[in-house]
């Protein structure tokens, strides 16, 4: 291995000694890397660095004066470069996979913000157009009509072509549909349902694209964190939509928030098309060390551009697949009830105005963004410590179901909007642990057909979301209360937790 490809470890991981060694570490291939003191002055600090590599097997030591010190076995760019040939110079290089996850977090933010805009704007639209609560529920669920069909097709397209093109087309179409929504609502009910269905059709490719894309770009022990960061963007999109939409409705009218978020989507699209590749091996900007780090950390790698016919009967013949499907059903049932009905819930139950309802509704999603990242980091930490994938996925998913179920039962005793917001915040914060459960598990049990399996489970989950979103509206109209429906949702969470722990696995099945 050439000396120039060596990569420096994090300083915090260096072992120290009383010699001139500033820092060193030994990687899993037996190379020790570090920095030693040098009497030559550097930037007036009186020190400069000499990098060294020592092969433990042969005892040979090589010095790299004035050059970047890198350990290719660890592979990650640490961004520490010293002066070259006396020319004092510091360069910080950001790993390409961090750029990828940042772009993914941004698009997931816009994905959910575009959904939430309608959840808030539907209140003045209902007042303007005379919609009943039951019809309002149908309007809320209309985007799911397209979403349910695109999940399977989108997942298959992602398996075959990768996430870049599929996600790009999805963002372009759903941004245009967002822009046209106010016009469609004023034109006719049929036009509105059509535009919202197209919106859902385009958004159905987002999650399969995200999981497959991050699976290819991150090693196994970083995937849960990467998904946590991306889904943090997803939840922050709720906050953006819930907070900004009422402000823009009052100042710019109903069209204002739709124009804003659709414009942001098209702006993101221009960056995505030119800035990423489906596979890190085809990225012209990635360093060899980072590429080696990604590749060496993969346990199960899908076949890029997989053209095989997905074995649907085989996928549905194994209980781990059904564990994922039931988990997705339960997660979507609870998630979309809270996403679509929280502003109406606070307005109906506690008689708060739309702006206050938006703030109470935004708080849970903000904390969900943080807890999702914590869940991902904790999951990766447990895996690195030596716990099995199966045990880690069961722990994370159990928290993601039992926690929300208990919290929704507590919601029966809330006697103020602040107390209700606390219980809903706990429910959604703990539900984000599902991101380190079933959402990652489909890549582990079926890496060849993960997008397709995701599409199947997401379609089932979308059907559950349509039933729960519409059903909540009828419950409110018939009983005048949300409580009975929330109790039903809690019972579903508990049943799904039991099923998951009985049949889920982190081992490859297909």
C-alpha positions as CSV (number, residue, x, y, z in Angstrom):
1,X,0.0,0.0,0.0
2,X,1.5,3.3,-1.0
3,X,2.4,5.7,1.7
4,X,0.3,8.5,0.2
5,X,-2.9,6.6,0.7
6,X,-2.5,6.3,4.4
7,X,-5.2,8.0,6.5
8,X,-4.8,9.6,9.9
9,X,-7.0,8.4,12.8
10,X,-9.1,10.8,14.9
11,X,-6.8,12.4,17.5
12,X,-9.2,11.3,20.3
13,X,-8.4,7.7,19.4
14,X,-4.6,8.1,19.5
15,X,-2.7,6.2,22.1
16,X,-0.2,8.4,23.9
17,X,3.3,7.8,25.2
18,X,6.2,9.7,26.8
19,X,8.2,9.7,23.6
20,X,8.0,12.2,20.8
21,X,4.9,10.5,19.5
22,X,1.9,12.8,19.4
23,X,-0.6,10.2,18.4
24,X,-0.8,6.7,17.0
25,X,-3.3,3.9,16.5
26,X,-3.3,0.5,15.0
27,X,-5.9,-0.4,12.4
28,X,-7.4,-3.8,11.8
29,X,-4.9,-4.6,9.0
30,X,-1.9,-4.2,11.3
31,X,-0.7,-0.7,10.4
32,X,0.2,1.9,13.0
33,X,-0.3,5.5,12.1
34,X,0.5,8.7,13.9
35,X,2.4,12.0,14.1
36,X,5.7,12.7,15.8
37,X,7.3,15.9,16.8
38,X,9.6,17.9,14.5
39,X,11.8,20.8,15.6
40,X,11.0,22.7,12.4
41,X,8.7,25.7,13.0
42,X,5.2,25.7,11.4
43,X,3.1,28.8,11.3
44,X,5.0,30.3,14.2
45,X,3.9,27.5,16.6
46,X,7.4,26.0,16.9
47,X,6.3,22.6,15.7
48,X,5.6,20.7,12.5
49,X,4.5,17.1,11.9
50,X,6.1,14.1,10.5
51,X,3.7,11.3,9.7
52,X,4.8,7.7,10.0
53,X,3.4,4.3,9.1
54,X,4.7,1.1,10.7
55,X,3.8,-2.3,9.5
56,X,3.4,-4.5,12.6
57,X,4.1,-7.6,10.6
58,X,7.4,-6.5,9.2
59,X,8.4,-3.8,11.6
60,X,9.2,-1.4,8.8
61,X,8.6,2.3,9.5
62,X,8.1,4.9,6.8
63,X,8.1,8.6,7.4
64,X,5.9,11.1,5.4
65,X,7.3,14.5,5.9
66,X,5.1,17.4,5.0
67,X,2.4,15.2,3.5
68,X,-1.1,14.1,4.5
69,X,-1.0,11.1,6.9
70,X,-3.7,8.6,6.0
71,X,-4.5,5.1,7.0
72,X,-6.3,3.5,4.0
73,X,-7.3,0.5,6.1
74,X,-9.5,2.9,8.2
75,X,-10.3,4.6,4.9
76,X,-12.1,7.7,6.1
77,X,-11.0,11.3,5.3
78,X,-10.2,13.0,8.6
79,X,-9.5,16.3,6.9
80,X,-6.0,16.8,8.5
81,X,-3.3,17.8,6.1
82,X,0.0,19.4,6.9
83,X,2.2,21.7,4.8
84,X,3.6,20.3,1.6
85,X,7.3,20.8,1.0
86,X,7.6,23.6,3.5
87,X,4.6,25.4,2.2
88,X,2.4,25.7,5.3
89,X,-1.1,24.7,4.3
90,X,-4.1,23.2,6.0
91,X,-6.9,21.6,4.0
92,X,-10.1,20.2,5.3
93,X,-11.8,17.6,3.2
94,X,-15.4,16.6,3.8
95,X,-16.1,12.9,3.1
96,X,-18.4,12.4,0.2
97,X,-20.8,10.2,2.1
98,X,-21.5,13.1,4.5
99,X,-22.5,15.3,1.5
100,X,-24.8,12.5,0.4
101,X,-26.5,12.2,3.7
102,X,-26.8,16.0,4.0
103,X,-28.6,16.1,0.6
104,X,-30.8,13.2,1.6
105,X,-31.8,14.9,4.9
106,X,-32.7,18.1,2.9
107,X,-35.0,16.2,0.5
108,X,-36.6,14.2,3.2
109,X,-37.3,17.5,5.0
110,X,-39.0,18.9,1.9
111,X,-40.8,15.6,1.4
112,X,-42.6,15.9,4.7
113,X,-43.0,19.7,4.6
114,X,-44.9,19.3,1.3
115,X,-47.3,16.8,3.0
116,X,-47.8,19.0,6.1
117,X,-48.7,22.1,4.1
118,X,-52.0,20.5,3.2
119,X,-52.6,19.3,6.8
120,X,-52.6,22.9,7.9
121,X,-54.0,24.6,4.8
122,X,-57.0,22.2,4.8
123,X,-58.5,24.1,7.7
124,X,-59.1,27.4,5.9
125,X,-59.9,25.4,2.7
126,X,-62.6,23.5,4.6
127,X,-64.0,26.7,5.9
128,X,-64.0,28.4,2.5
129,X,-65.4,25.4,0.6
130,X,-67.8,24.0,3.3
131,X,-66.1,20.6,3.8
132,X,-67.4,18.4,6.6
133,X,-65.1,16.5,9.0
134,X,-65.7,13.2,7.2
135,X,-65.0,14.8,3.8
136,X,-61.9,16.5,5.2
137,X,-60.6,13.1,6.1
138,X,-61.0,11.9,2.5
139,X,-59.2,15.0,1.3
140,X,-56.4,14.3,3.8
141,X,-56.0,10.7,2.6
142,X,-56.2,11.5,-1.1
143,X,-52.5,11.7,-1.6
144,X,-52.2,8.2,-0.2
145,X,-54.2,6.9,-3.2
146,X,-51.3,7.5,-5.5
147,X,-48.7,6.7,-2.8
148,X,-50.0,3.1,-2.4
149,X,-49.4,2.3,-6.0
150,X,-46.0,3.9,-6.4
151,X,-44.4,2.2,-3.4
152,X,-44.0,-1.2,-5.1
153,X,-43.2,0.1,-8.5
154,X,-40.8,2.7,-7.1
155,X,-39.1,0.1,-5.0
156,X,-38.5,-2.1,-8.0
157,X,-37.2,0.9,-10.0
158,X,-34.8,1.7,-7.2
159,X,-33.5,-1.9,-7.2
160,X,-32.9,-1.7,-10.9
161,X,-31.7,1.8,-11.5
162,X,-30.6,3.1,-8.1
163,X,-32.0,5.9,-6.1
164,X,-30.6,8.9,-8.0
165,X,-32.8,9.0,-11.1
166,X,-35.9,7.6,-9.4
167,X,-35.7,10.2,-6.5
168,X,-35.0,13.0,-9.0
169,X,-38.1,12.3,-11.0
170,X,-40.1,11.9,-7.8
171,X,-39.0,15.3,-6.4
172,X,-39.7,17.0,-9.7
173,X,-43.2,15.7,-10.0
174,X,-44.3,16.1,-6.4
175,X,-43.0,19.7,-6.4
176,X,-45.1,20.6,-9.4
177,X,-48.1,18.9,-7.8
178,X,-47.6,20.9,-4.7
179,X,-47.5,24.1,-6.7
180,X,-50.8,23.2,-8.4
181,X,-52.7,22.1,-5.3
182,X,-54.4,25.5,-4.4
183,X,-55.5,25.9,-8.0
184,X,-56.9,22.4,-8.1
185,X,-58.9,22.9,-4.8
186,X,-60.5,26.0,-6.3
187,X,-61.2,24.3,-9.6
188,X,-63.0,21.2,-8.6
189,X,-63.0,18.3,-6.1
190,X,-62.1,15.8,-8.9
191,X,-59.1,18.0,-9.9
192,X,-57.9,18.3,-6.3
193,X,-58.1,14.5,-5.8
194,X,-56.2,13.9,-9.0
195,X,-53.4,16.4,-8.2
196,X,-53.1,15.0,-4.6
197,X,-53.0,11.4,-6.0
198,X,-50.2,12.4,-8.4
199,X,-48.4,14.1,-5.5
200,X,-48.6,10.8,-3.6
201,X,-47.6,8.8,-6.6
202,X,-44.3,10.8,-6.8
203,X,-43.7,10.7,-3.1
204,X,-43.9,6.9,-2.9
205,X,-40.4,6.6,-4.2
206,X,-38.8,8.7,-1.5
207,X,-38.3,6.1,1.3
208,X,-37.2,3.2,-0.9
209,X,-34.7,5.5,-2.6
210,X,-33.4,6.7,0.7
211,X,-32.8,3.3,2.3
212,X,-31.2,1.8,-0.8
213,X,-29.1,4.9,-1.5
214,X,-27.7,5.0,2.1
215,X,-27.2,1.3,2.1
216,X,-24.8,1.6,-0.9
217,X,-23.0,4.7,0.5
218,X,-22.5,3.7,4.2
219,X,-20.8,0.8,5.9
220,X,-23.0,-1.5,8.1
221,X,-22.0,0.2,11.4
222,X,-22.9,3.7,10.1
223,X,-26.2,3.0,8.4
224,X,-28.5,3.5,11.3
225,X,-26.9,6.9,12.1
226,X,-27.2,7.9,8.4
227,X,-30.8,6.9,8.3
228,X,-31.3,8.8,11.6
229,X,-29.8,12.0,10.1
230,X,-32.0,11.6,7.0
231,X,-35.1,11.0,9.0
232,X,-34.3,13.9,11.3
233,X,-34.7,16.0,8.2
234,X,-38.0,14.2,7.5
235,X,-39.3,15.2,10.9
236,X,-37.9,18.7,10.7
237,X,-40.0,19.0,7.6
238,X,-43.0,18.6,9.9
239,X,-41.8,21.5,12.0
240,X,-41.2,23.7,8.9
241,X,-44.6,22.9,7.5
242,X,-46.5,23.4,10.7
243,X,-44.8,26.6,11.7
244,X,-44.3,28.4,8.4
245,X,-47.6,27.5,6.8
246,X,-49.9,29.4,9.2
247,X,-47.6,32.5,8.9
248,X,-47.7,32.4,5.1
249,X,-51.4,31.7,5.0
250,X,-52.1,34.9,7.0
251,X,-49.7,37.0,5.0
252,X,-49.7,35.6,1.4
253,X,-52.9,33.6,1.2
254,X,-53.5,29.9,0.6
255,X,-51.1,29.8,-2.4
256,X,-48.1,31.2,-0.4
257,X,-46.8,28.0,1.4
258,X,-47.4,25.8,-1.7
259,X,-45.3,28.1,-3.9
260,X,-42.4,28.3,-1.3
261,X,-42.0,24.6,-0.7
262,X,-42.4,23.6,-4.4
263,X,-39.7,26.2,-5.3
264,X,-37.3,24.7,-2.7
265,X,-37.9,21.2,-4.1
266,X,-36.9,22.3,-7.6
267,X,-33.8,24.1,-6.2
268,X,-32.7,20.9,-4.4
269,X,-33.2,19.0,-7.6
270,X,-30.6,21.0,-9.5
271,X,-28.0,20.2,-6.8
272,X,-28.9,16.5,-6.6
273,X,-28.6,15.8,-10.3
274,X,-25.1,17.2,-10.6
275,X,-23.7,16.3,-7.1
276,X,-24.2,12.6,-6.5
277,X,-23.9,9.1,-8.0
278,X,-25.8,5.9,-7.3
279,X,-22.7,4.1,-6.3
280,X,-19.7,5.5,-4.4
281,X,-17.4,3.6,-6.9
282,X,-18.6,5.8,-9.7
283,X,-18.1,9.1,-7.8
284,X,-15.3,11.1,-9.3
285,X,-14.6,13.0,-6.1
286,X,-14.4,10.3,-3.5
287,X,-11.0,9.4,-2.2
288,X,-9.6,5.9,-2.4
289,X,-9.4,5.6,1.3
290,X,-13.0,6.6,1.9
291,X,-14.1,4.1,-0.8
292,X,-12.1,1.3,0.8
293,X,-13.7,2.2,4.2
294,X,-17.2,2.0,2.8
295,X,-16.6,-1.2,0.9
296,X,-14.8,-3.0,3.7
297,X,-17.7,-2.2,6.1
298,X,-20.4,-3.8,4.1
299,X,-21.8,-7.1,5.3
300,X,-24.5,-7.7,2.6
301,X,-24.2,-5.8,-0.7
302,X,-27.1,-5.6,-3.2
303,X,-26.3,-6.2,-6.8
304,X,-26.4,-2.8,-8.6
305,X,-28.8,-2.6,-11.5
306,X,-30.5,-5.9,-10.5
307,X,-32.6,-7.1,-13.4
308,X,-33.9,-10.4,-11.8
309,X,-37.6,-10.8,-11.4
310,X,-38.4,-10.3,-7.7
311,X,-39.5,-13.6,-6.1
312,X,-42.8,-12.3,-4.7
313,X,-44.1,-15.7,-3.5
314,X,-40.7,-16.4,-1.9
315,X,-40.6,-13.0,-0.2
316,X,-44.1,-13.5,1.3
317,X,-43.4,-17.1,2.4
318,X,-41.1,-16.1,5.2
319,X,-42.2,-14.7,8.6
320,X,-39.4,-12.1,8.8
321,X,-41.0,-10.4,5.8
322,X,-44.4,-10.4,7.5
323,X,-42.8,-8.9,10.6
324,X,-41.6,-6.0,8.5
325,X,-45.0,-5.6,6.7
326,X,-46.9,-5.7,10.0
327,X,-44.5,-3.2,11.5
328,X,-44.9,-0.9,8.5
329,X,-48.7,-1.1,8.8
330,X,-48.6,-0.2,12.5
331,X,-46.0,2.6,12.1
332,X,-48.0,4.2,9.2
333,X,-51.3,3.8,11.0
334,X,-50.2,5.8,14.0
335,X,-47.9,8.2,12.2
336,X,-50.4,9.4,9.7
337,X,-53.1,9.8,12.3
338,X,-50.9,12.1,14.2
339,X,-49.5,13.8,11.1
340,X,-52.8,14.6,9.5
341,X,-55.0,15.3,12.6
342,X,-52.9,17.0,15.2
343,X,-53.9,20.6,14.2
344,X,-57.5,19.6,14.1
345,X,-57.1,17.6,17.4
346,X,-55.9,20.6,19.3
347,X,-58.5,22.9,17.7
348,X,-61.4,20.5,18.4
349,X,-60.4,19.2,21.8
350,X,-58.8,22.3,23.4
351,X,-60.3,25.0,21.2
352,X,-57.0,26.6,20.3
353,X,-56.6,28.7,17.2
354,X,-54.9,27.5,14.1
355,X,-51.5,29.2,14.8
356,X,-51.4,27.8,18.4
357,X,-52.5,24.4,17.2
358,X,-49.6,24.5,14.7
359,X,-47.1,25.3,17.4
360,X,-48.4,22.5,19.7
361,X,-48.3,20.1,16.8
362,X,-44.8,21.2,15.7
363,X,-43.1,20.5,19.1
364,X,-43.4,16.6,18.9
365,X,-41.9,16.5,15.4
366,X,-38.9,18.6,16.5
367,X,-38.1,16.2,19.3
368,X,-38.6,13.3,17.0
369,X,-35.8,14.5,14.8
370,X,-33.4,14.4,17.8
371,X,-34.6,11.1,19.1
372,X,-34.4,9.5,15.7
373,X,-30.7,10.4,15.5
374,X,-30.2,9.1,19.0
375,X,-31.8,5.8,18.1
376,X,-29.6,5.4,15.0
377,X,-26.4,6.3,17.0
378,X,-27.4,3.9,19.8
379,X,-28.1,1.1,17.3
380,X,-24.7,1.5,15.6
381,X,-23.0,1.6,18.9
382,X,-24.6,-1.6,20.1
383,X,-23.6,-3.3,16.8
384,X,-20.0,-2.1,17.1
385,X,-20.0,-3.4,20.7
386,X,-20.8,-6.9,19.5
387,X,-24.5,-7.3,19.9
388,X,-26.2,-9.2,17.2
389,X,-28.2,-7.4,14.5
390,X,-31.3,-9.4,15.5
391,X,-31.2,-8.3,19.1
392,X,-30.5,-4.7,18.2
393,X,-33.4,-4.5,15.7
394,X,-35.7,-6.1,18.3
395,X,-34.7,-3.7,21.0
396,X,-35.1,-0.6,18.8
397,X,-38.5,-1.7,17.4
398,X,-39.9,-2.6,20.8
399,X,-39.1,0.9,22.0
400,X,-40.7,2.2,18.8
401,X,-44.0,0.5,19.4
402,X,-44.4,0.0,23.2
403,X,-43.4,3.6,24.0
404,X,-46.0,5.2,21.7
405,X,-48.7,2.8,22.8
406,X,-48.3,3.7,26.4
407,X,-48.1,7.4,25.6
408,X,-51.4,7.4,23.6
409,X,-53.1,5.7,26.6
410,X,-51.8,8.5,28.8
411,X,-53.3,11.0,26.4
412,X,-56.7,10.1,27.7
413,X,-55.9,11.9,30.9
414,X,-54.6,15.1,29.3
415,X,-56.6,18.1,30.5
416,X,-54.7,20.9,28.8
417,X,-53.1,21.4,25.4
418,X,-49.7,21.6,27.0
419,X,-50.1,18.2,28.7
420,X,-51.5,16.7,25.5
421,X,-48.4,18.0,23.6
422,X,-46.1,16.3,26.2
423,X,-47.8,13.0,25.7
424,X,-47.8,13.3,21.9
425,X,-44.2,14.4,22.0
426,X,-43.2,11.2,24.0
427,X,-45.2,9.0,21.6
428,X,-43.6,10.4,18.5
429,X,-40.1,10.6,20.0
430,X,-40.2,6.9,20.9
431,X,-41.8,5.9,17.6
432,X,-38.7,7.2,15.8
433,X,-36.8,4.2,17.2
434,X,-38.6,2.3,14.4
435,X,-36.1,3.9,12.0
436,X,-33.4,1.7,13.6
437,X,-35.8,-1.3,13.5
438,X,-37.9,-2.4,10.6
439,X,-36.8,0.5,8.3
440,X,-33.2,-0.9,8.2
441,X,-34.2,-4.5,8.6
442,X,-35.5,-5.0,5.0
443,X,-32.0,-4.2,3.7
444,X,-30.6,-6.9,6.0
445,X,-32.9,-9.8,5.2
446,X,-33.2,-9.1,1.5
447,X,-30.4,-6.9,0.1
448,X,-31.1,-8.0,-3.5
449,X,-34.7,-7.0,-3.3
450,X,-34.8,-4.5,-0.5
451,X,-36.5,-1.8,-2.6
452,X,-39.2,-4.2,-3.7
453,X,-39.8,-5.5,-0.2
454,X,-39.9,-1.9,1.0
455,X,-42.5,-1.2,-1.7
456,X,-44.7,-4.1,-0.6
457,X,-44.5,-3.2,3.1
458,X,-45.0,0.4,2.3
459,X,-48.1,-0.3,0.2
460,X,-49.6,-2.3,3.0
461,X,-48.7,0.6,5.4
462,X,-50.2,3.1,3.1
463,X,-53.5,1.2,3.0
464,X,-53.4,1.3,6.8
465,X,-52.7,5.0,6.7
466,X,-55.7,5.6,4.4
467,X,-58.0,3.6,6.7
468,X,-56.7,5.4,9.8
469,X,-56.7,8.9,8.4
470,X,-60.2,8.5,7.0
471,X,-61.4,6.5,10.0
472,X,-60.3,9.2,12.4
473,X,-62.5,11.7,10.6
474,X,-65.5,9.5,10.9
475,X,-64.8,8.7,14.6
476,X,-64.6,12.5,15.3
477,X,-67.9,13.1,13.5
478,X,-69.8,10.2,15.0
479,X,-68.4,10.2,18.6
480,X,-67.2,13.8,18.9
481,X,-63.9,12.5,20.4
482,X,-60.5,11.3,19.4
483,X,-60.0,9.1,22.4
484,X,-61.6,5.9,21.2
485,X,-59.5,5.9,18.0
486,X,-56.3,6.7,19.9
487,X,-57.0,3.7,22.2
488,X,-57.4,1.5,19.2
489,X,-54.1,2.7,17.8
490,X,-52.4,1.9,21.1
491,X,-53.7,-1.6,21.1
492,X,-52.3,-2.0,17.5
493,X,-48.9,-0.9,18.7
494,X,-48.8,-3.5,21.4
495,X,-49.8,-6.3,19.1
496,X,-47.2,-5.3,16.5
497,X,-44.5,-5.3,19.2
498,X,-45.3,-8.9,20.1
499,X,-45.3,-10.1,16.5
500,X,-42.0,-8.3,15.8
501,X,-40.2,-10.0,18.7
502,X,-41.5,-13.4,17.7
503,X,-40.5,-13.3,14.0
504,X,-38.0,-10.6,13.1
505,X,-34.4,-11.4,12.4
506,X,-31.3,-9.4,11.5
507,X,-29.8,-12.3,9.4
508,X,-30.0,-12.5,5.7
509,X,-33.0,-14.5,4.6
510,X,-33.2,-14.0,0.8
